[in-house]
């Protein structure tokens, strides 16, 4: 593997994350906002790793004697492409030789996200567990061998419902890891389908000075139903997270705090306590305690 494929820093760490093998535990919580890392990591003890580069901040410590890593990804599926590939590299590739390890490690990756509710029954302040992520971003199409991961029936029916234009990447649908879903079977989370958008404004139906390609897209998404499941919310990362994790043999799940509701206009400005509440639930589950 040449130097432009597996890029390292002078200290031997992986290029963007600036992490070495051993810096990261097998239980990982991803957040988008770098400022949110300290909020979650404030619940950890015995911090042994603190590293930062660009929007990527990493803290590794313990919670109830279980080692947990918290990493910020920044915004978007393009950043998830960086984070997932580099996490996998430090876990499953010898960084000195570039040789892929014979026995791959499977990471548990839970994204603690924020999102906007698309229906009145997904109010601000609620938590949404993403059973299936639908990508409007197109990132997974750049990788071979992903077809087995996809729920093509859901994607095709949704594309027909939306009258999806040929000028945009075709939507793809990927399911969350069932084992991680089972960790939260007793939690009263809203469950359903999440749209991963490639932008915050036009791709999520927001209009400032520019019109969108479909002024009714949010109403169409809110009215969609597939085998008793509905589309709950927008966010910007889960399609790539689920797709890349599945291809690389990792377990992935997203649970989002809903900060605003696109139907009612309700929005929570000060949401630190809401994030902390969700973080505590995730840490309890990852450390196998209640």
PADOTOR-955907 format. One record per residue (C-alpha): residue number from 1; x, y, z; residue in one letter. Coordinates in nm, 3 decimals, always signed. Each point is the difference from the previous one (the first is absolute). Layout:
N
{r NUM, {X, Y, Z}, a};
...
***
This chain:
290
{r 1, {+0.000, +0.000, +0.000}, x};
{r 2, {+0.169, +0.320, -0.115}, x};
{r 3, {+0.040, +0.322, +0.197}, x};
{r 4, {-0.277, +0.185, -0.183}, x};
{r 5, {-0.255, -0.269, +0.089}, x};
{r 6, {+0.079, -0.045, +0.371}, x};
{r 7, {+0.115, +0.350, +0.095}, x};
{r 8, {+0.179, +0.049, +0.332}, x};
{r 9, {+0.141, +0.295, +0.187}, x};
{r 10, {+0.371, +0.025, +0.089}, x};
{r 11, {-0.076, -0.144, +0.345}, x};
{r 12, {-0.159, -0.308, -0.158}, x};
{r 13, {-0.358, +0.093, +0.078}, x};
{r 14, {-0.283, -0.026, -0.253}, x};
{r 15, {-0.027, +0.313, -0.216}, x};
{r 16, {-0.318, +0.188, +0.100}, x};
{r 17, {-0.086, -0.140, +0.342}, x};
{r 18, {+0.363, +0.012, +0.126}, x};
{r 19, {-0.061, -0.327, +0.183}, x};
{r 20, {+0.222, -0.302, +0.058}, x};
{r 21, {-0.107, -0.361, +0.045}, x};
{r 22, {-0.102, -0.038, +0.362}, x};
{r 23, {-0.131, +0.355, +0.034}, x};
{r 24, {-0.356, -0.112, -0.067}, x};
{r 25, {-0.217, -0.253, +0.186}, x};
{r 26, {-0.232, -0.247, -0.173}, x};
{r 27, {-0.299, +0.199, +0.132}, x};
{r 28, {-0.031, +0.336, -0.171}, x};
{r 29, {-0.246, +0.289, +0.024}, x};
{r 30, {+0.005, +0.238, -0.295}, x};
{r 31, {-0.123, +0.358, +0.028}, x};
{r 32, {+0.002, +0.263, -0.270}, x};
{r 33, {+0.093, +0.315, +0.190}, x};
{r 34, {+0.358, +0.002, +0.138}, x};
{r 35, {-0.133, +0.206, +0.291}, x};
{r 36, {-0.228, -0.286, +0.095}, x};
{r 37, {+0.291, -0.238, +0.065}, x};
{r 38, {+0.078, +0.153, +0.340}, x};
{r 39, {-0.368, -0.009, +0.095}, x};
{r 40, {-0.011, -0.377, -0.055}, x};
{r 41, {+0.354, -0.066, +0.119}, x};
{r 42, {-0.081, +0.186, +0.322}, x};
{r 43, {-0.190, -0.313, +0.100}, x};
{r 44, {+0.314, -0.216, -0.039}, x};
{r 45, {+0.276, -0.076, +0.249}, x};
{r 46, {+0.368, -0.087, -0.034}, x};
{r 47, {+0.049, +0.193, -0.326}, x};
{r 48, {+0.309, -0.138, -0.175}, x};
{r 49, {-0.029, +0.152, -0.349}, x};
{r 50, {-0.075, +0.358, -0.107}, x};
{r 51, {+0.085, +0.084, -0.361}, x};
{r 52, {-0.124, +0.259, -0.245}, x};
{r 53, {+0.046, +0.095, -0.365}, x};
{r 54, {-0.231, +0.222, -0.202}, x};
{r 55, {-0.359, -0.095, +0.092}, x};
{r 56, {+0.106, -0.342, +0.128}, x};
{r 57, {+0.031, -0.016, +0.378}, x};
{r 58, {+0.054, -0.329, +0.185}, x};
{r 59, {-0.025, -0.087, +0.369}, x};
{r 60, {+0.038, -0.352, +0.141}, x};
{r 61, {-0.085, -0.084, +0.360}, x};
{r 62, {-0.212, -0.237, +0.205}, x};
{r 63, {-0.364, -0.017, +0.103}, x};
{r 64, {-0.098, -0.263, +0.258}, x};
{r 65, {+0.332, -0.175, -0.066}, x};
{r 66, {-0.068, -0.021, -0.375}, x};
{r 67, {+0.231, +0.191, -0.231}, x};
{r 68, {-0.182, +0.243, -0.228}, x};
{r 69, {+0.127, +0.234, -0.271}, x};
{r 70, {-0.180, +0.321, -0.101}, x};
{r 71, {+0.085, +0.150, -0.341}, x};
{r 72, {-0.135, +0.303, -0.185}, x};
{r 73, {-0.051, -0.040, -0.372}, x};
{r 74, {-0.104, +0.345, -0.110}, x};
{r 75, {-0.292, +0.023, -0.241}, x};
{r 76, {-0.090, -0.218, -0.296}, x};
{r 77, {+0.048, -0.339, -0.162}, x};
{r 78, {+0.333, +0.110, -0.148}, x};
{r 79, {+0.140, +0.032, +0.352}, x};
{r 80, {-0.148, -0.339, +0.094}, x};
{r 81, {+0.195, -0.142, -0.296}, x};
{r 82, {+0.320, +0.128, +0.162}, x};
{r 83, {-0.084, -0.106, +0.355}, x};
{r 84, {-0.123, -0.353, -0.077}, x};
{r 85, {+0.286, -0.084, -0.235}, x};
{r 86, {+0.264, +0.133, +0.239}, x};
{r 87, {-0.152, -0.169, +0.305}, x};
{r 88, {-0.003, -0.325, -0.192}, x};
{r 89, {+0.358, +0.055, -0.112}, x};
{r 90, {+0.139, +0.044, +0.351}, x};
{r 91, {-0.199, -0.306, +0.114}, x};
{r 92, {+0.059, -0.235, -0.292}, x};
{r 93, {+0.308, +0.108, -0.195}, x};
{r 94, {+0.361, -0.006, +0.117}, x};
{r 95, {+0.086, +0.367, -0.050}, x};
{r 96, {+0.372, -0.070, -0.028}, x};
{r 97, {-0.021, -0.265, -0.273}, x};
{r 98, {-0.340, +0.074, -0.155}, x};
{r 99, {-0.095, -0.366, +0.036}, x};
{r 100, {-0.364, -0.078, +0.083}, x};
{r 101, {-0.028, -0.205, +0.319}, x};
{r 102, {-0.117, -0.362, -0.024}, x};
{r 103, {-0.256, +0.030, +0.281}, x};
{r 104, {-0.201, +0.322, -0.039}, x};
{r 105, {-0.138, +0.186, +0.301}, x};
{r 106, {-0.367, +0.097, -0.005}, x};
{r 107, {-0.072, +0.336, +0.163}, x};
{r 108, {-0.324, +0.103, +0.171}, x};
{r 109, {-0.080, +0.347, -0.131}, x};
{r 110, {-0.297, +0.204, +0.121}, x};
{r 111, {-0.062, +0.345, -0.138}, x};
{r 112, {-0.151, +0.246, +0.244}, x};
{r 113, {-0.149, +0.245, -0.243}, x};
{r 114, {-0.234, +0.295, -0.020}, x};
{r 115, {-0.278, +0.024, -0.252}, x};
{r 116, {-0.322, +0.162, -0.116}, x};
{r 117, {-0.332, -0.179, +0.031}, x};
{r 118, {-0.205, -0.032, -0.318}, x};
{r 119, {-0.336, -0.083, +0.162}, x};
{r 120, {-0.203, +0.151, +0.282}, x};
{r 121, {+0.037, -0.322, +0.200}, x};
{r 122, {+0.381, +0.042, +0.002}, x};
{r 123, {+0.013, +0.300, +0.235}, x};
{r 124, {+0.299, +0.206, +0.103}, x};
{r 125, {+0.154, -0.164, +0.305}, x};
{r 126, {-0.067, -0.356, -0.112}, x};
{r 127, {+0.256, -0.266, -0.094}, x};
{r 128, {-0.007, -0.184, -0.335}, x};
{r 129, {+0.166, -0.338, -0.054}, x};
{r 130, {+0.079, -0.038, -0.370}, x};
{r 131, {-0.099, -0.351, -0.106}, x};
{r 132, {+0.071, +0.084, -0.364}, x};
{r 133, {+0.197, +0.289, -0.147}, x};
{r 134, {-0.086, +0.122, -0.349}, x};
{r 135, {+0.288, +0.177, -0.170}, x};
{r 136, {-0.064, +0.288, -0.237}, x};
{r 137, {+0.379, +0.051, -0.012}, x};
{r 138, {+0.130, -0.263, -0.244}, x};
{r 139, {+0.317, -0.080, +0.198}, x};
{r 140, {-0.051, -0.375, +0.019}, x};
{r 141, {-0.016, -0.021, -0.381}, x};
{r 142, {+0.377, +0.058, -0.007}, x};
{r 143, {+0.067, -0.339, +0.166}, x};
{r 144, {-0.026, -0.347, -0.149}, x};
{r 145, {-0.203, -0.280, +0.150}, x};
{r 146, {-0.256, +0.200, +0.194}, x};
{r 147, {-0.313, -0.135, -0.168}, x};
{r 148, {-0.054, -0.274, +0.258}, x};
{r 149, {-0.032, +0.265, +0.272}, x};
{r 150, {-0.284, +0.189, -0.163}, x};
{r 151, {-0.375, -0.008, +0.044}, x};
{r 152, {-0.063, +0.062, -0.367}, x};
{r 153, {-0.376, -0.045, +0.030}, x};
{r 154, {-0.030, +0.286, +0.248}, x};
{r 155, {+0.225, +0.224, -0.209}, x};
{r 156, {-0.189, -0.073, -0.322}, x};
{r 157, {-0.343, +0.062, +0.153}, x};
{r 158, {+0.122, +0.323, +0.161}, x};
{r 159, {+0.158, +0.119, -0.325}, x};
{r 160, {-0.331, -0.060, -0.177}, x};
{r 161, {-0.193, +0.177, +0.275}, x};
{r 162, {+0.229, +0.303, -0.029}, x};
{r 163, {+0.013, -0.010, -0.382}, x};
{r 164, {+0.376, +0.005, +0.041}, x};
{r 165, {+0.179, +0.186, -0.283}, x};
{r 166, {+0.270, -0.173, -0.206}, x};
{r 167, {+0.230, +0.299, +0.060}, x};
{r 168, {+0.051, -0.095, +0.367}, x};
{r 169, {+0.181, -0.304, +0.148}, x};
{r 170, {-0.245, -0.288, +0.043}, x};
{r 171, {-0.104, -0.049, +0.366}, x};
{r 172, {+0.137, -0.302, +0.184}, x};
{r 173, {-0.133, -0.155, +0.321}, x};
{r 174, {+0.216, -0.179, +0.260}, x};
{r 175, {-0.115, -0.162, +0.323}, x};
{r 176, {+0.157, +0.045, +0.342}, x};
{r 177, {+0.178, -0.286, +0.174}, x};
{r 178, {-0.259, -0.223, +0.168}, x};
{r 179, {+0.219, -0.079, +0.303}, x};
{r 180, {+0.040, +0.367, +0.083}, x};
{r 181, {-0.372, +0.060, -0.050}, x};
{r 182, {-0.070, -0.276, +0.254}, x};
{r 183, {+0.205, +0.187, +0.263}, x};
{r 184, {-0.274, +0.265, +0.001}, x};
{r 185, {-0.306, -0.223, -0.027}, x};
{r 186, {-0.132, +0.120, +0.338}, x};
{r 187, {+0.046, +0.370, -0.074}, x};
{r 188, {-0.302, +0.203, -0.104}, x};
{r 189, {+0.171, +0.147, -0.305}, x};
{r 190, {-0.183, +0.089, -0.318}, x};
{r 191, {+0.108, -0.252, -0.266}, x};
{r 192, {-0.013, +0.024, -0.375}, x};
{r 193, {+0.170, +0.124, -0.314}, x};
{r 194, {+0.244, +0.291, -0.014}, x};
{r 195, {+0.098, +0.205, -0.303}, x};
{r 196, {+0.372, +0.079, -0.027}, x};
{r 197, {+0.021, +0.318, -0.205}, x};
{r 198, {+0.315, +0.129, -0.177}, x};
{r 199, {-0.061, +0.354, +0.126}, x};
{r 200, {-0.184, +0.201, +0.262}, x};
{r 201, {-0.198, +0.245, -0.211}, x};
{r 202, {-0.128, -0.099, -0.346}, x};
{r 203, {+0.050, -0.376, +0.052}, x};
{r 204, {-0.223, +0.022, +0.310}, x};
{r 205, {-0.264, +0.214, -0.170}, x};
{r 206, {+0.110, +0.330, +0.157}, x};
{r 207, {-0.038, +0.316, -0.204}, x};
{r 208, {+0.187, +0.323, +0.070}, x};
{r 209, {+0.076, +0.178, -0.329}, x};
{r 210, {+0.003, -0.310, -0.222}, x};
{r 211, {-0.292, -0.219, -0.101}, x};
{r 212, {+0.025, -0.378, +0.043}, x};
{r 213, {-0.064, -0.256, -0.274}, x};
{r 214, {-0.321, -0.109, +0.177}, x};
{r 215, {-0.182, +0.235, +0.234}, x};
{r 216, {-0.216, -0.287, +0.127}, x};
{r 217, {+0.275, -0.249, +0.081}, x};
{r 218, {-0.042, +0.020, +0.379}, x};
{r 219, {-0.376, -0.061, -0.027}, x};
{r 220, {+0.067, -0.294, -0.230}, x};
{r 221, {+0.255, -0.147, +0.242}, x};
{r 222, {-0.236, +0.046, +0.295}, x};
{r 223, {-0.280, -0.184, -0.183}, x};
{r 224, {+0.217, -0.298, -0.099}, x};
{r 225, {-0.059, -0.340, +0.161}, x};
{r 226, {+0.179, -0.329, -0.064}, x};
{r 227, {-0.114, -0.321, +0.169}, x};
{r 228, {-0.139, +0.193, +0.292}, x};
{r 229, {+0.306, +0.220, +0.043}, x};
{r 230, {+0.021, +0.372, -0.069}, x};
{r 231, {+0.271, +0.259, -0.061}, x};
{r 232, {+0.071, +0.173, +0.330}, x};
{r 233, {+0.281, +0.248, -0.050}, x};
{r 234, {+0.280, +0.160, -0.198}, x};
{r 235, {+0.369, -0.014, +0.083}, x};
{r 236, {+0.320, -0.011, -0.205}, x};
{r 237, {+0.218, -0.302, +0.084}, x};
{r 238, {-0.175, -0.332, +0.064}, x};
{r 239, {-0.023, -0.137, -0.354}, x};
{r 240, {+0.379, +0.006, -0.038}, x};
{r 241, {+0.049, -0.124, +0.356}, x};
{r 242, {-0.226, -0.303, -0.049}, x};
{r 243, {+0.133, -0.075, -0.347}, x};
{r 244, {+0.371, +0.022, +0.076}, x};
{r 245, {-0.035, -0.176, +0.334}, x};
{r 246, {-0.182, -0.287, -0.170}, x};
{r 247, {+0.262, -0.031, -0.275}, x};
{r 248, {+0.287, +0.008, +0.250}, x};
{r 249, {-0.157, -0.242, +0.249}, x};
{r 250, {-0.081, +0.248, +0.278}, x};
{r 251, {-0.328, +0.050, +0.189}, x};
{r 252, {-0.167, +0.340, -0.032}, x};
{r 253, {-0.307, +0.175, +0.135}, x};
{r 254, {-0.122, +0.361, +0.012}, x};
{r 255, {-0.216, +0.149, +0.273}, x};
{r 256, {-0.085, +0.367, -0.041}, x};
{r 257, {-0.133, +0.264, +0.233}, x};
{r 258, {-0.266, +0.197, -0.186}, x};
{r 259, {+0.080, +0.369, +0.041}, x};
{r 260, {-0.270, +0.136, -0.228}, x};
{r 261, {-0.322, -0.103, -0.170}, x};
{r 262, {-0.035, +0.106, -0.362}, x};
{r 263, {-0.382, -0.013, +0.016}, x};
{r 264, {-0.069, +0.192, +0.321}, x};
{r 265, {+0.308, +0.225, -0.013}, x};
{r 266, {+0.093, -0.088, +0.358}, x};
{r 267, {+0.375, +0.022, +0.070}, x};
{r 268, {+0.208, -0.060, +0.313}, x};
{r 269, {+0.275, +0.261, +0.025}, x};
{r 270, {+0.169, -0.124, +0.318}, x};
{r 271, {+0.027, -0.374, -0.053}, x};
{r 272, {+0.303, -0.092, +0.212}, x};
{r 273, {-0.205, -0.184, +0.262}, x};
{r 274, {-0.186, -0.191, -0.270}, x};
{r 275, {+0.331, -0.112, -0.153}, x};
{r 276, {+0.136, -0.094, +0.343}, x};
{r 277, {-0.310, -0.207, +0.074}, x};
{r 278, {+0.038, -0.193, -0.326}, x};
{r 279, {+0.375, -0.040, +0.054}, x};
{r 280, {-0.062, -0.158, +0.340}, x};
{r 281, {-0.242, -0.250, -0.153}, x};
{r 282, {+0.249, -0.093, -0.271}, x};
{r 283, {+0.287, -0.038, +0.247}, x};
{r 284, {-0.213, -0.216, +0.228}, x};
{r 285, {-0.085, -0.232, -0.288}, x};
{r 286, {+0.352, -0.020, -0.138}, x};
{r 287, {+0.130, -0.085, +0.344}, x};
{r 288, {-0.278, -0.258, +0.041}, x};
{r 289, {-0.149, +0.170, +0.305}, x};
{r 290, {-0.337, +0.160, +0.072}, x};
***
